[in-house]
């Protein structure tokens, strides 16, 4: 039980490290170490959000906005910029912490149920996001 609790706490620590970096990028970008990285289009949230959307030959966003590639603003958004990648990692770590916490109580075969639980939690999280973002 102690190893399980340590694992859950470590996963939650890493998840919230990602959350802290996301907030730092969003609200203090110029003061972060990331502002010195080469790929500003990936790290700078003032411009990185544009990576999800198609551009014309001069690099300007095409309006109305449309996806750069299928799923770039939904299922594959984590591939477009640091903020979305870190957020995806954060939620993946939280899902994993929940699975680790309940793993000993799962019926056999545990790994199959664990994968199903992880996927089910992802669906619940995604459904809540979609309702809040697109439905309200």
ABEGO torsion letter per residue (X at the ends): XAAAAAAAAAAAAAAAAAAAAAAAAAAAAAABAAAABABAAAABAAAAAAAABBBBAAGBBBOBBBBABBGAABAAAAAABAAAAAAAAAAAAAAAAAAAAAAAABBOBAAAAAAAAAAAAAAAAAAAAAAAAAAX
